[in-house]
Amino acid sequence: MSIPPISPRSAAEWTAYYQLRYAVLRQPWQQPEGSERADDDAAPTTTHALIMAPEGYAAGVGRLHPSGPAQGQVRFMAVHPAWQGRGVGRQVLAYLEAAARRQHLSELVLHARESAVPFYERQGYAVVAPSHTLFGSIPHFLMRKVLS
């Protein structure tokens, strides 16, 4: 099933958005609630993507923010376990890439968890270098894509 991404607007959409970010990206490593939020989430230059499952929870989320003169950074990509392997991550990323093009950004960077590197490579991103290790146990890699 293909459900188009939206930018969250209602309180329920924002709640679902942050619940998924926490459940996938923070809770498994015993991080505190609130750690899934970033200071610049509310910045007018930040773009959020949300795919809502028909059941009313978030199936996929991600965000984009400018990180340089013509560069954007993708962060907080997460797909609900029930929706993994069904194209949700690809749709969220395509939504963010389209937003980047509208903002006249010419390249995107991200710090991918080691397990997500093959996904991003399939979407046209290339590993630039090893990055940080999150929570002392999750290696990340800096990846880059030039937008056409």
NUBAKOL-672081 format. One record per atom (N, C-alpha, C, O): residue number from 0; residue in one letter; atom name; x, y negated, z negated. Coordinates in steps of 0.05 Angstrom, whole numbers. Example, Ala and Ser with C-alpha at 12.3 -4.5 7.8 and 13.67 -1.06 7.14 Angstrom:
REM residues 2
SITE,0,A,N,264,114,-156
SITE,0,A,CA,246,90,-156
SITE,0,A,C,264,66,-156
SITE,0,A,O,285,66,-169
SITE,1,S,N,257,45,-142
SITE,1,S,CA,273,21,-143
SITE,1,S,C,258,-1,-157
SITE,1,S,O,268,-23,-161
//
This chain:
REM residues 148
SITE,0,M,N,17,24,0
SITE,0,M,CA,0,0,0
SITE,0,M,C,18,-25,0
SITE,0,M,O,38,-26,-15
SITE,1,S,N,11,-44,16
SITE,1,S,CA,26,-69,18
SITE,1,S,C,10,-92,5
SITE,1,S,O,-11,-99,15
SITE,2,I,N,20,-102,-16
SITE,2,I,CA,7,-125,-30
SITE,2,I,C,26,-149,-28
SITE,2,I,O,49,-147,-37
SITE,3,P,N,16,-170,-16
SITE,3,P,CA,35,-193,-12
SITE,3,P,C,43,-206,-38
SITE,3,P,O,26,-209,-57
SITE,4,P,N,68,-214,-40
SITE,4,P,CA,77,-229,-64
SITE,4,P,C,64,-256,-65
SITE,4,P,O,56,-268,-45
SITE,5,I,N,61,-266,-90
SITE,5,I,CA,51,-293,-95
SITE,5,I,C,70,-306,-115
SITE,5,I,O,88,-293,-126
SITE,6,S,N,66,-332,-118
SITE,6,S,CA,80,-346,-140
SITE,6,S,C,60,-346,-163
SITE,6,S,O,38,-355,-160
SITE,7,P,N,69,-337,-187
SITE,7,P,CA,50,-336,-209
SITE,7,P,C,39,-364,-216
SITE,7,P,O,55,-383,-217
SITE,8,R,N,14,-365,-222
SITE,8,R,CA,1,-391,-229
SITE,8,R,C,-15,-390,-255
SITE,8,R,O,-12,-407,-272
SITE,9,S,N,-31,-370,-257
SITE,9,S,CA,-49,-368,-281
SITE,9,S,C,-33,-357,-305
SITE,9,S,O,-12,-346,-302
SITE,10,A,N,-45,-361,-328
SITE,10,A,CA,-32,-351,-353
SITE,10,A,C,-29,-321,-352
SITE,10,A,O,-9,-310,-360
SITE,11,A,N,-49,-307,-341
SITE,11,A,CA,-48,-278,-339
SITE,11,A,C,-26,-269,-320
SITE,11,A,O,-12,-249,-325
SITE,12,E,N,-23,-283,-298
SITE,12,E,CA,-1,-276,-279
SITE,12,E,C,26,-281,-292
SITE,12,E,O,44,-264,-289
SITE,13,W,N,30,-303,-306
SITE,13,W,CA,55,-308,-319
SITE,13,W,C,61,-287,-341
SITE,13,W,O,83,-279,-344
SITE,14,T,N,40,-280,-355
SITE,14,T,CA,44,-259,-376
SITE,14,T,C,53,-233,-363
SITE,14,T,O,71,-220,-373
SITE,15,A,N,40,-224,-342
SITE,15,A,CA,47,-200,-328
SITE,15,A,C,75,-201,-317
SITE,15,A,O,91,-182,-319
SITE,16,Y,N,82,-224,-306
SITE,16,Y,CA,109,-229,-295
SITE,16,Y,C,130,-225,-316
SITE,16,Y,O,149,-210,-312
SITE,17,Y,N,127,-238,-339
SITE,17,Y,CA,148,-236,-360
SITE,17,Y,C,147,-209,-373
SITE,17,Y,O,168,-199,-382
SITE,18,Q,N,124,-196,-375
SITE,18,Q,CA,123,-169,-387
SITE,18,Q,C,139,-150,-371
SITE,18,Q,O,153,-133,-382
SITE,19,L,N,138,-152,-344
SITE,19,L,CA,153,-133,-328
SITE,19,L,C,183,-140,-329
SITE,19,L,O,199,-121,-331
SITE,20,R,N,190,-165,-329
SITE,20,R,CA,218,-172,-332
SITE,20,R,C,230,-161,-358
SITE,20,R,O,252,-150,-358
SITE,21,Y,N,214,-163,-380
SITE,21,Y,CA,224,-152,-405
SITE,21,Y,C,225,-122,-405
SITE,21,Y,O,245,-110,-412
SITE,22,A,N,204,-109,-396
SITE,22,A,CA,202,-80,-397
SITE,22,A,C,224,-66,-380
SITE,22,A,O,234,-45,-388
SITE,23,V,N,231,-78,-358
SITE,23,V,CA,251,-65,-340
SITE,23,V,C,279,-74,-345
SITE,23,V,O,298,-59,-344
SITE,24,L,N,282,-100,-351
SITE,24,L,CA,309,-112,-352
SITE,24,L,C,321,-116,-380
SITE,24,L,O,345,-120,-383
SITE,25,R,N,304,-114,-401
SITE,25,R,CA,314,-120,-428
SITE,25,R,C,308,-98,-448
SITE,25,R,O,325,-89,-463
SITE,26,Q,N,283,-90,-450
SITE,26,Q,CA,274,-71,-470
SITE,26,Q,C,290,-45,-471
SITE,26,Q,O,296,-36,-493
SITE,27,P,N,297,-33,-448
SITE,27,P,CA,312,-8,-449
SITE,27,P,C,339,-10,-464
SITE,27,P,O,350,10,-472
SITE,28,W,N,349,-34,-466
SITE,28,W,CA,375,-39,-480
SITE,28,W,C,371,-53,-507
SITE,28,W,O,389,-66,-517
SITE,29,Q,N,347,-50,-518
SITE,29,Q,CA,340,-61,-544
SITE,29,Q,C,346,-91,-547
SITE,29,Q,O,354,-100,-568
SITE,30,Q,N,341,-106,-525
SITE,30,Q,CA,344,-135,-526
SITE,30,Q,C,319,-147,-537
SITE,30,Q,O,297,-136,-533
SITE,31,P,N,321,-170,-550
SITE,31,P,CA,297,-182,-563
SITE,31,P,C,278,-193,-542
SITE,31,P,O,286,-202,-520
SITE,32,E,N,252,-193,-549
SITE,32,E,CA,233,-206,-532
SITE,32,E,C,240,-236,-530
SITE,32,E,O,249,-248,-549
SITE,33,G,N,237,-247,-506
SITE,33,G,CA,245,-274,-501
SITE,33,G,C,271,-275,-485
SITE,33,G,O,277,-295,-472
SITE,34,S,N,287,-253,-487
SITE,34,S,CA,313,-252,-472
SITE,34,S,C,308,-249,-442
SITE,34,S,O,327,-252,-426
SITE,35,E,N,283,-243,-434
SITE,35,E,CA,277,-241,-405
SITE,35,E,C,271,-268,-393
SITE,35,E,O,267,-270,-369
SITE,36,R,N,271,-289,-409
SITE,36,R,CA,266,-316,-399
SITE,36,R,C,292,-331,-396
SITE,36,R,O,312,-326,-410
SITE,37,A,N,292,-350,-378
SITE,37,A,CA,315,-367,-373
SITE,37,A,C,307,-396,-376
SITE,37,A,O,284,-404,-370
SITE,38,D,N,326,-413,-384
SITE,38,D,CA,320,-441,-388
SITE,38,D,C,310,-455,-363
SITE,38,D,O,294,-474,-365
SITE,39,D,N,319,-446,-340
SITE,39,D,CA,311,-459,-315
SITE,39,D,C,287,-446,-301
SITE,39,D,O,282,-452,-278
SITE,40,D,N,273,-428,-315
SITE,40,D,CA,250,-415,-303
SITE,40,D,C,229,-436,-295
SITE,40,D,O,215,-432,-274
SITE,41,A,N,226,-457,-310
SITE,41,A,CA,205,-477,-305
SITE,41,A,C,215,-500,-286
SITE,41,A,O,200,-518,-280
SITE,42,A,N,240,-499,-278
SITE,42,A,CA,250,-520,-260
SITE,42,A,C,235,-521,-234
SITE,42,A,O,228,-499,-223
SITE,43,P,N,230,-544,-223
SITE,43,P,CA,214,-546,-198
SITE,43,P,C,229,-533,-175
SITE,43,P,O,216,-527,-154
SITE,44,T,N,255,-529,-177
SITE,44,T,CA,270,-517,-155
SITE,44,T,C,272,-487,-157
SITE,44,T,O,283,-474,-139
SITE,45,T,N,260,-475,-178
SITE,45,T,CA,260,-446,-181
SITE,45,T,C,235,-434,-168
SITE,45,T,O,213,-444,-173
SITE,46,T,N,239,-413,-152
SITE,46,T,CA,217,-399,-139
SITE,46,T,C,213,-372,-152
SITE,46,T,O,232,-357,-156
SITE,47,H,N,189,-366,-160
SITE,47,H,CA,182,-340,-172
SITE,47,H,C,165,-324,-153
SITE,47,H,O,148,-335,-139
SITE,48,A,N,170,-298,-153
SITE,48,A,CA,154,-280,-136
SITE,48,A,C,142,-258,-154
SITE,48,A,O,155,-248,-172
SITE,49,L,N,117,-252,-149
SITE,49,L,CA,102,-233,-165
SITE,49,L,C,84,-217,-146
SITE,49,L,O,70,-228,-129
SITE,50,I,N,85,-190,-149
SITE,50,I,CA,66,-173,-136
SITE,50,I,C,50,-160,-159
SITE,50,I,O,60,-146,-176
SITE,51,M,N,24,-165,-158
SITE,51,M,CA,6,-153,-178
SITE,51,M,C,-5,-127,-168
SITE,51,M,O,-15,-125,-145
SITE,52,A,N,-4,-107,-185
SITE,52,A,CA,-17,-81,-178
SITE,52,A,C,-47,-84,-180
SITE,52,A,O,-57,-101,-195
SITE,53,P,N,-62,-69,-165
SITE,53,P,CA,-92,-71,-167
SITE,53,P,C,-102,-67,-195
SITE,53,P,O,-124,-77,-202
SITE,54,E,N,-87,-53,-212
SITE,54,E,CA,-96,-48,-239
SITE,54,E,C,-91,-72,-258
SITE,54,E,O,-99,-72,-281
SITE,55,G,N,-79,-93,-247
SITE,55,G,CA,-76,-118,-263
SITE,55,G,C,-49,-122,-276
SITE,55,G,O,-46,-142,-292
SITE,56,Y,N,-30,-105,-272
SITE,56,Y,CA,-3,-109,-283
SITE,56,Y,C,16,-116,-260
SITE,56,Y,O,10,-113,-237
SITE,57,A,N,40,-126,-267
SITE,57,A,CA,60,-134,-247
SITE,57,A,C,73,-109,-236
SITE,57,A,O,83,-92,-251
SITE,58,A,N,73,-106,-209
SITE,58,A,CA,86,-84,-196
SITE,58,A,C,115,-92,-189
SITE,58,A,O,133,-75,-189
SITE,59,G,N,120,-117,-184
SITE,59,G,CA,147,-127,-177
SITE,59,G,C,149,-156,-182
SITE,59,G,O,130,-172,-179
SITE,60,V,N,173,-165,-190
SITE,60,V,CA,179,-193,-195
SITE,60,V,C,207,-200,-186
SITE,60,V,O,224,-182,-182
SITE,61,G,N,212,-225,-183
SITE,61,G,CA,239,-235,-177
SITE,61,G,C,238,-265,-176
SITE,61,G,O,217,-278,-176
SITE,62,R,N,262,-277,-177
SITE,62,R,CA,263,-307,-175
SITE,62,R,C,287,-316,-160
SITE,62,R,O,307,-302,-157
SITE,63,L,N,285,-340,-150
SITE,63,L,CA,306,-353,-134
SITE,63,L,C,310,-381,-145
SITE,63,L,O,291,-395,-152
SITE,64,H,N,335,-390,-147
SITE,64,H,CA,341,-418,-154
SITE,64,H,C,366,-427,-139
SITE,64,H,O,384,-410,-133
SITE,65,P,N,367,-452,-132
SITE,65,P,CA,391,-462,-118
SITE,65,P,C,415,-460,-137
SITE,65,P,O,413,-465,-161
SITE,66,S,N,438,-452,-126
SITE,66,S,CA,462,-449,-142
SITE,66,S,C,486,-464,-130
SITE,66,S,O,508,-463,-140
SITE,67,G,N,481,-478,-108
SITE,67,G,CA,502,-493,-95
SITE,67,G,C,490,-510,-73
SITE,67,G,O,465,-509,-69
SITE,68,P,N,506,-525,-58
SITE,68,P,CA,495,-543,-37
SITE,68,P,C,477,-529,-17
SITE,68,P,O,456,-540,-10
SITE,69,A,N,484,-505,-8
SITE,69,A,CA,467,-491,12
SITE,69,A,C,464,-462,3
SITE,69,A,O,459,-444,19
SITE,70,Q,N,467,-457,-23
SITE,70,Q,CA,467,-430,-34
SITE,70,Q,C,445,-427,-55
SITE,70,Q,O,440,-445,-71
SITE,71,G,N,433,-403,-54
SITE,71,G,CA,413,-397,-75
SITE,71,G,C,422,-371,-89
SITE,71,G,O,437,-355,-78
SITE,72,Q,N,411,-367,-113
SITE,72,Q,CA,416,-342,-128
SITE,72,Q,C,390,-328,-134
SITE,72,Q,O,371,-340,-143
SITE,73,V,N,390,-302,-128
SITE,73,V,CA,367,-285,-135
SITE,73,V,C,373,-273,-162
SITE,73,V,O,395,-263,-167
SITE,74,R,N,353,-274,-180
SITE,74,R,CA,356,-263,-207
SITE,74,R,C,331,-249,-216
SITE,74,R,O,310,-252,-203
SITE,75,F,N,333,-233,-236
SITE,75,F,CA,310,-221,-250
SITE,75,F,C,292,-205,-231
SITE,75,F,O,267,-205,-234
SITE,76,M,N,304,-190,-213
SITE,76,M,CA,289,-172,-196
SITE,76,M,C,282,-148,-212
SITE,76,M,O,299,-135,-225
SITE,77,A,N,256,-140,-212
SITE,77,A,CA,247,-117,-227
SITE,77,A,C,223,-105,-213
SITE,77,A,O,205,-119,-203
SITE,78,V,N,222,-79,-212
SITE,78,V,CA,199,-64,-201
SITE,78,V,C,189,-44,-222
SITE,78,V,O,205,-29,-233
SITE,79,H,N,163,-45,-226
SITE,79,H,CA,151,-26,-245
SITE,79,H,C,158,3,-236
SITE,79,H,O,157,9,-213
SITE,80,P,N,164,20,-255
SITE,80,P,CA,172,48,-248
SITE,80,P,C,151,62,-230
SITE,80,P,O,159,77,-212
SITE,81,A,N,126,57,-234
SITE,81,A,CA,105,70,-217
SITE,81,A,C,105,60,-189
SITE,81,A,O,94,73,-171
SITE,82,W,N,119,38,-184
SITE,82,W,CA,119,26,-157
SITE,82,W,C,146,28,-143
SITE,82,W,O,149,19,-121
SITE,83,Q,N,166,39,-157
SITE,83,Q,CA,192,41,-145
SITE,83,Q,C,192,60,-121
SITE,83,Q,O,178,80,-121
SITE,84,G,N,207,53,-100
SITE,84,G,CA,208,69,-76
SITE,84,G,C,185,65,-57
SITE,84,G,O,181,80,-38
SITE,85,R,N,169,44,-62
SITE,85,R,CA,145,39,-46
SITE,85,R,C,146,13,-31
SITE,85,R,O,126,3,-21
SITE,86,G,N,170,1,-29
SITE,86,G,CA,173,-24,-14
SITE,86,G,C,168,-50,-30
SITE,86,G,O,169,-71,-18
SITE,87,V,N,162,-48,-55
SITE,87,V,CA,156,-71,-71
SITE,87,V,C,180,-89,-74
SITE,87,V,O,178,-114,-70
SITE,88,G,N,203,-78,-80
SITE,88,G,CA,228,-94,-83
SITE,88,G,C,235,-108,-57
SITE,88,G,O,243,-131,-57
SITE,89,R,N,232,-93,-35
SITE,89,R,CA,237,-105,-8
SITE,89,R,C,218,-129,-3
SITE,89,R,O,227,-149,7
SITE,90,Q,N,193,-126,-10
SITE,90,Q,CA,174,-148,-6
SITE,90,Q,C,180,-172,-23
SITE,90,Q,O,179,-195,-14
SITE,91,V,N,187,-167,-49
SITE,91,V,CA,194,-190,-66
SITE,91,V,C,219,-204,-56
SITE,91,V,O,220,-229,-55
SITE,92,L,N,239,-189,-47
SITE,92,L,CA,263,-201,-37
SITE,92,L,C,258,-216,-11
SITE,92,L,O,269,-238,-7
SITE,93,A,N,242,-205,7
SITE,93,A,CA,235,-220,31
SITE,93,A,C,221,-246,26
SITE,93,A,O,225,-266,39
SITE,94,Y,N,203,-246,6
SITE,94,Y,CA,189,-270,-3
SITE,94,Y,C,209,-291,-12
SITE,94,Y,O,207,-315,-5
SITE,95,L,N,228,-283,-28
SITE,95,L,CA,249,-302,-39
SITE,95,L,C,267,-311,-16
SITE,95,L,O,275,-335,-16
SITE,96,E,N,274,-294,2
SITE,96,E,CA,291,-302,25
SITE,96,E,C,276,-322,42
SITE,96,E,O,288,-341,52
SITE,97,A,N,250,-318,47
SITE,97,A,CA,235,-337,62
SITE,97,A,C,234,-364,48
SITE,97,A,O,236,-385,61
SITE,98,A,N,231,-364,22
SITE,98,A,CA,231,-389,7
SITE,98,A,C,259,-403,9
SITE,98,A,O,260,-427,11
SITE,99,A,N,280,-387,9
SITE,99,A,CA,307,-398,12
SITE,99,A,C,310,-412,39
SITE,99,A,O,322,-434,41
SITE,100,R,N,300,-399,60
SITE,100,R,CA,302,-411,86
SITE,100,R,C,286,-438,88
SITE,100,R,O,295,-457,100
SITE,101,R,N,262,-438,75
SITE,101,R,CA,247,-463,75
SITE,101,R,C,262,-485,60
SITE,101,R,O,258,-509,66
SITE,102,Q,N,278,-478,41
SITE,102,Q,CA,294,-497,25
SITE,102,Q,C,321,-503,40
SITE,102,Q,O,338,-517,29
SITE,103,H,N,324,-492,64
SITE,103,H,CA,349,-497,80
SITE,103,H,C,374,-486,66
SITE,103,H,O,395,-497,70
SITE,104,L,N,371,-464,52
SITE,104,L,CA,394,-451,40
SITE,104,L,C,405,-432,62
SITE,104,L,O,390,-419,76
SITE,105,S,N,431,-431,64
SITE,105,S,CA,444,-414,85
SITE,105,S,C,455,-388,75
SITE,105,S,O,462,-370,90
SITE,106,E,N,457,-385,48
SITE,106,E,CA,466,-359,37
SITE,106,E,C,454,-355,10
SITE,106,E,O,447,-373,-5
SITE,107,L,N,451,-329,3
SITE,107,L,CA,441,-321,-23
SITE,107,L,C,462,-303,-36
SITE,107,L,O,476,-288,-23
SITE,108,V,N,464,-306,-62
SITE,108,V,CA,482,-289,-79
SITE,108,V,C,465,-277,-101
SITE,108,V,O,443,-287,-107
SITE,109,L,N,474,-255,-112
SITE,109,L,CA,461,-243,-134
SITE,109,L,C,482,-225,-149
SITE,109,L,O,502,-218,-137
SITE,110,H,N,476,-218,-173
SITE,110,H,CA,492,-200,-189
SITE,110,H,C,476,-175,-193
SITE,110,H,O,458,-174,-209
SITE,111,A,N,482,-154,-177
SITE,111,A,CA,466,-129,-177
SITE,111,A,C,477,-109,-197
SITE,111,A,O,502,-105,-199
SITE,112,R,N,459,-96,-211
SITE,112,R,CA,467,-73,-227
SITE,112,R,C,478,-52,-207
SITE,112,R,O,469,-50,-184
SITE,113,E,N,497,-37,-217
SITE,113,E,CA,510,-16,-200
SITE,113,E,C,489,1,-186
SITE,113,E,O,492,8,-163
SITE,114,S,N,469,9,-201
SITE,114,S,CA,448,27,-190
SITE,114,S,C,432,14,-168
SITE,114,S,O,419,27,-152
SITE,115,A,N,431,-13,-167
SITE,115,A,CA,416,-28,-147
SITE,115,A,C,432,-36,-122
SITE,115,A,O,420,-45,-102
SITE,116,V,N,458,-32,-123
SITE,116,V,CA,475,-40,-100
SITE,116,V,C,465,-28,-74
SITE,116,V,O,463,-42,-54
SITE,117,P,N,459,-1,-72
SITE,117,P,CA,450,10,-47
SITE,117,P,C,425,-3,-36
SITE,117,P,O,422,-7,-12
SITE,118,F,N,406,-10,-54
SITE,118,F,CA,382,-24,-46
SITE,118,F,C,389,-50,-32
SITE,118,F,O,379,-56,-10
SITE,119,Y,N,405,-66,-45
SITE,119,Y,CA,412,-92,-33
SITE,119,Y,C,429,-89,-8
SITE,119,Y,O,426,-105,11
SITE,120,E,N,446,-69,-6
SITE,120,E,CA,461,-65,19
SITE,120,E,C,441,-59,42
SITE,120,E,O,446,-68,64
SITE,121,R,N,420,-44,36
SITE,121,R,CA,400,-38,57
SITE,121,R,C,386,-64,66
SITE,121,R,O,375,-65,88
SITE,122,Q,N,385,-84,49
SITE,122,Q,CA,372,-109,56
SITE,122,Q,C,392,-130,68
SITE,122,Q,O,384,-153,72
SITE,123,G,N,416,-121,73
SITE,123,G,CA,435,-138,87
SITE,123,G,C,455,-153,69
SITE,123,G,O,469,-170,78
SITE,124,Y,N,455,-146,43
SITE,124,Y,CA,474,-159,25
SITE,124,Y,C,500,-142,24
SITE,124,Y,O,500,-118,29
SITE,125,A,N,522,-156,19
SITE,125,A,CA,548,-143,18
SITE,125,A,C,561,-148,-9
SITE,125,A,O,559,-170,-20
SITE,126,V,N,574,-128,-20
SITE,126,V,CA,589,-132,-45
SITE,126,V,C,613,-150,-40
SITE,126,V,O,628,-146,-22
SITE,127,V,N,615,-171,-57
SITE,127,V,CA,637,-189,-56
SITE,127,V,C,659,-180,-75
SITE,127,V,O,683,-180,-68
SITE,128,A,N,651,-174,-100
SITE,128,A,CA,670,-166,-121
SITE,128,A,C,655,-155,-145
SITE,128,A,O,631,-160,-148
SITE,129,P,N,669,-140,-161
SITE,129,P,CA,657,-132,-187
SITE,129,P,C,650,-157,-203
SITE,129,P,O,665,-177,-201
SITE,130,S,N,629,-156,-218
SITE,130,S,CA,621,-180,-234
SITE,130,S,C,623,-173,-263
SITE,130,S,O,644,-162,-272
SITE,131,H,N,603,-179,-279
SITE,131,H,CA,604,-175,-308
SITE,131,H,C,592,-148,-315
SITE,131,H,O,580,-134,-298
SITE,132,T,N,594,-141,-340
SITE,132,T,CA,581,-117,-351
SITE,132,T,C,561,-127,-372
SITE,132,T,O,569,-138,-393
SITE,133,L,N,536,-122,-366
SITE,133,L,CA,514,-132,-383
SITE,133,L,C,509,-113,-406
SITE,133,L,O,509,-89,-403
SITE,134,F,N,505,-124,-430
SITE,134,F,CA,499,-109,-454
SITE,134,F,C,521,-88,-460
SITE,134,F,O,515,-68,-473
SITE,135,G,N,545,-93,-450
SITE,135,G,CA,567,-75,-455
SITE,135,G,C,566,-48,-440
SITE,135,G,O,583,-31,-444
SITE,136,S,N,545,-45,-423
SITE,136,S,CA,543,-18,-411
SITE,136,S,C,533,-18,-382
SITE,136,S,O,532,3,-370
SITE,137,I,N,525,-41,-371
SITE,137,I,CA,513,-41,-344
SITE,137,I,C,531,-57,-325
SITE,137,I,O,529,-82,-324
SITE,138,P,N,548,-44,-310
SITE,138,P,CA,565,-58,-291
SITE,138,P,C,548,-72,-269
SITE,138,P,O,529,-61,-259
SITE,139,H,N,557,-96,-263
SITE,139,H,CA,544,-112,-242
SITE,139,H,C,564,-119,-220
SITE,139,H,O,588,-119,-224
SITE,140,F,N,553,-124,-196
SITE,140,F,CA,570,-131,-173
SITE,140,F,C,559,-157,-160
SITE,140,F,O,535,-159,-156
SITE,141,L,N,577,-176,-155
SITE,141,L,CA,569,-200,-140
SITE,141,L,C,564,-191,-111
SITE,141,L,O,581,-179,-99
SITE,142,M,N,541,-199,-101
SITE,142,M,CA,534,-192,-73
SITE,142,M,C,525,-218,-59
SITE,142,M,O,516,-237,-72
SITE,143,R,N,528,-218,-33
SITE,143,R,CA,523,-242,-17
SITE,143,R,C,509,-234,10
SITE,143,R,O,515,-213,21
SITE,144,K,N,491,-252,19
SITE,144,K,CA,479,-249,45
SITE,144,K,C,477,-276,58
SITE,144,K,O,468,-295,46
SITE,145,V,N,486,-277,83
SITE,145,V,CA,483,-302,99
SITE,145,V,C,456,-300,112
SITE,145,V,O,449,-281,125
SITE,146,L,N,441,-322,109
SITE,146,L,CA,414,-323,120
SITE,146,L,C,415,-333,149
SITE,146,L,O,430,-351,155
SITE,147,S,N,400,-320,167
SITE,147,S,CA,400,-329,195
SITE,147,S,C,379,-350,199
SITE,147,S,O,376,-360,222
//
